[in-house]
Amino acid sequence: MEMGEHNKRKISAKLETWLDGLGSRYVQLGDQEKNCSLDYIISISTATQLYHLSQKLDLLLKRDFLRLLPTEVAFHLISYLSPKALLTAGRVSRQWNRVINSCVEVWRRGCLCLGVQIPAEDQDAKYYKDLYLKVVARLKSMENGTAFESMTLYGHTDRVMAVFYKDGKLATGSDDRTVRLWDCDSGTCIKVIETETVADLKFDDRHLVTGSFDNTAACWDLQDGRLVQRYQGHIAAVFTIDFDRDLDILVTGSADNTVKLWSFSKGSLLQVLSRYSDWVTKVAIVKGLPCSQNYYIISASSSDGPAVSLTMLNSQHESQDGLSWRFRHYVPHFQIKDCVLYFPTVTSKGAIFKLEKIDPNTDISDTSCRKFWNDADVHVVLGIGSRYFAFVSGDIPILNMMETPIWQNGTDCSELVQTKIVTFQKLPNVRFSKRGSTFSLGSTNWLDGLSKTNHEGVVFAASLMDHSVHVLKWKPMRKAKVIP
């Protein structure tokens, strides 16, 4: 038996001869006989020999393969593990933790599997791991009902009929003939504008536009509250408004069954759309493709033969073409996402129709429908994204957030799509409106997937029966920590 020079110097020649002979006979034994021989030697050994044996076995058997492998090979091996498994593996040793925390692809893939929005620019492994942990923690808080906190805004003295959120500010319009602008971080009212009774409102960084029950729309300076322009021409309440300063256009929908187009800056009437047989409850401006100067007006009318109408206009605001889709039990609210039009219907409880494209040539046969809800009726669809969508349902109102179902043309609306409820929140005594104006979703970027920062601030706001406003906010997160 060959022995190292160091060990040979430590033993006598007689012992060396004995060991050589023992070794020669040992290697000739079968596996079972070798095991029996070792068992016997172990049984007659003292603690000193057993400790010596354990040290030798550690070196021979417990090899840190991840440390010994080239980095590229180690990354390839751990890429087969899930992020959750990697969190456990990272506790084996500091070396394992360093290797695992350096693998960009595995943490990036983990984020993508959660539907996380990731930057277009490449990031390091630490960024993706921190993002993964933060989103996992947020999803867990949504699942167990601890993701949100609420506050109530007091100030109005009569019904609040319209709410609108943008960039950390909330505007509320009331029967007390005021519009209040609120800072959602502090919950304080930062401006009061004297108006008429407001049915709908919208603001940007410079102007606030209101539609009122006095048959007019008005534009107000957001900084000093002064009246900039009044739009007069309807002969019944203005229920809904939308505007685009770049197009210099304001669109109003009214209880006089018309949609009117106005010059936003001059206040002059440009065109009247009179195709409706009932109140117009929702209007929206949708710009065309970047290379096109055309834009679209989408509008919804209620009750008697409810319809969604599409009108295309050119840069001179001249009507080019138009068409309507009529449904027997359409709920008069809709959402637009990336030039795709979604609208709910109670023809089949809990169904949402989807037009694949916004185009004058779109036919009803181009629509798809998914039934996603089999419980209480849906009152309003608040927002739809590629990952999640939010809606309010039930006689006792509940804010629901679900994963967006996969859409397929030609699907029977009676078939229920199995989609995951991410979270739900019971709402207080909210005020319902057939126009949906008493509800507003906060920031909507998270509907396309959570990111590092888009689950902060306001989630939802609604008018309450006691003339106050209920605001639901994302609860600030502690440092993400996941225990597998």
C-alpha positions, 0 to 999 in steps of 0.5 A, spaced: 500 500 500 502 506 497 503 511 503 505 519 503 512 521 505 509 525 511 506 519 514 511 514 513 516 518 517 511 518 523 511 510 523 516 505 524 518 500 519 515 494 522 508 498 522 509 500 515 511 492 513 504 490 517 500 496 513 503 494 507 501 487 508 494 488 511 492 493 505 494 488 500 489 483 503 484 488 504 484 490 496 482 483 494 476 483 499 469 484 496 465 490 498 461 486 503 467 484 506 470 490 506 464 493 510 465 488 515 472 489 516 471 497 517 465 495 522 470 491 526 475 496 526 470 502 528 468 498 533 474 497 537 477 504 536 477 509 541 474 516 541 481 519 538 481 514 532 473 516 531 475 523 531 481 522 526 476 518 522 471 523 522 476 529 520 478 525 514 471 523 511 469 530 511 475 532 506 473 526 502 465 526 502 463 533 504 466 537 498 463 543 496 461 542 489 458 549 488 465 552 490 469 548 486 466 548 479 467 554 474 462 560 475 459 559 469 457 552 470 455 553 477 450 558 474 448 553 469 446 548 475 442 553 479 438 556 474 434 549 474 432 551 481 426 556 483 427 562 486 424 560 493 429 554 493 435 558 491 433 562 498 434 556 502 440 554 498 443 561 500 443 559 507 448 553 506 454 557 506 457 564 505 460 561 498 453 559 496 450 565 498 455 569 494 454 565 488 446 565 488 446 572 489 450 573 483 446 569 478 442 575 474 438 570 469 435 566 475 432 572 479 430 576 472 426 569 470 423 569 477 421 576 476 418 575 469 414 569 472 411 573 477 409 578 472 413 583 474 415 589 470 422 590 469 426 595 466 428 595 459 436 596 461 440 590 464 440 590 471 445 586 476 443 580 480 442 584 486 436 589 483 432 583 480 433 579 487 431 585 491 425 586 486 423 579 487 423 579 494 419 586 494 413 583 489 413 576 493 412 580 500 406 585 496 403 579 493 403 575 500 400 582 503 394 582 498 393 575 499 392 576 507 388 582 506 394 587 509 396 590 503 392 597 504 390 602 509 384 607 508 383 614 510 376 618 510 376 626 507 371 630 510 369 637 507 363 637 502 356 638 505 352 635 500 352 629 495 359 627 492 357 626 485 364 625 482 371 623 483 378 623 479 385 621 481 391 623 478 399 624 480 397 624 488 391 629 487 384 627 488 378 632 485 371 631 488 365 634 485 359 635 489 352 638 490 354 643 495 357 646 488 364 646 490 370 642 487 375 640 492 382 638 490 386 634 496 393 632 497 392 624 498 399 623 502 396 628 507 389 627 506 388 635 506 384 639 502 389 644 498 384 648 494 376 649 493 373 652 487 366 654 487 362 651 481 355 648 479 353 641 481 358 637 478 356 630 475 363 629 472 370 632 472 378 631 470 384 635 471 391 635 468 397 639 471 394 646 469 386 645 468 380 642 471 374 641 467 367 640 470 361 637 467 355 640 471 347 639 472 346 646 469 347 643 462 354 646 461 361 644 462 367 649 464 374 649 465 378 652 471 385 654 472 388 649 477 392 654 480 388 660 482 381 657 481 379 662 476 374 660 471 377 660 464 372 658 459 365 655 459 362 651 454 354 652 453 350 649 448 347 642 451 339 643 453 340 637 459 345 635 464 352 634 462 354 627 465 361 626 462 367 629 459 374 628 456 379 633 454 386 633 450 390 639 450 394 637 444 388 636 440 385 642 443 378 638 444 373 637 449 368 632 448 361 632 452 356 627 453 349 629 456 342 627 458 340 631 451 342 625 448 348 628 444 355 628 444 358 635 443 365 637 440 368 643 443 375 647 441 378 647 448 381 653 448 376 658 445 370 654 447 367 654 440 362 648 438 365 644 433 360 638 432 354 635 434 353 627 434 346 626 435 346 618 433 343 617 441 336 615 443 338 616 450 342 619 455 350 619 454 353 616 460 361 616 458 365 619 453 373 618 451 378 621 446 383 616 443 388 618 439 390 614 433 397 611 431 403 616 431 403 617 424 396 618 423 392 625 425 386 622 426 383 620 433 376 617 435 371 619 440 368 613 444 361 614 447 356 610 451 349 611 452 344 608 457 338 604 458 333 604 452 338 600 447 344 601 450 350 602 445 357 603 445 359 608 439 365 609 435 366 616 431 373 617 427 375 625 426 380 628 422 385 634 425 380 639 423 375 635 427 371 633 422 367 626 422 370 621 418 366 615 419 362 611 425 359 605 427 355 603 434 355 596 437 348 595 441 347 590 447 341 588 450 343 588 457 350 593 457 352 596 463 354 603 461 361 603 463 368 602 459 375 602 459 380 603 454 387 600 454 392 600 448 387 602 443 383 596 446 376 597 448 373 593 454 366 593 456 362 589 461 355 586 460 350 583 464 347 579 458 351 573 462 353 575 469 360 577 470 362 577 463 366 583 459 366 584 452 373 586 448 374 589 442 380 587 439 382 594 435 379 601 435 377 602 428 371 604 424 371 597 420 371 593 427 365 589 426 361 586 432 364 579 430 371 581 432 369 582 439 371 577 444 367 575 451 370 572 457 365 570 463 370 571 469 365 572 475 359 568 477 357 572 484 354 578 485 353 583 479 359 587 476 357 595 478 363 598 474 370 596 471 375 600 474 381 598 470 384 593 466 391 591 465 395 585 461 396 582 468 390 584 473 384 588 473 379 591 478 372 592 479 366 593 484 361 588 485 355 586 490 350 589 493 354 590 499 360 593 495 367 589 494 373 592 490 375 586 487 382 585 484 383 579 479 388 576 474 386 578 467 383 572 464 386 570 457 382 572 451 379 568 446 375 569 440 368 565 439 368 563 446 361 561 449 360 567 454 356 562 459 363 558 460 366 561 466 374 562 466 378 560 472 382 566 474 385 568 480 382 573 485 389 576 488 385 580 493 378 583 495 376 589 499 370 590 503 368 597 502 364 602 506 357 605 505 359 608 498 354 612 493 353 608 487 352 612 480 349 609 474 355 613 470 360 610 475 363 617 476 363 616 484 369 611 483 376 612 481 382 608 481 388 611 483 395 609 479 393 604 474 401 602 472 400 596 477 395 593 473 400 591 468 404 588 473 407 590 479 414 593 479 419 596 484 415 603 486 408 602 482 404 599 488 405 606 492 400 611 494 392 611 492 389 605 490 382 607 490 377 612 492 369 613 492 364 617 494 360 615 501 353 616 503 355 621 508 358 626 503 365 624 505 370 620 501 373 614 502 380 613 500 384 606 499 392 606 499 397 601 499 400 600 505 408 602 506 412 596 506 417 594 511 424 591 508 422 585 504 424 578 507 421 571 505 422 565 509 421 559 504 
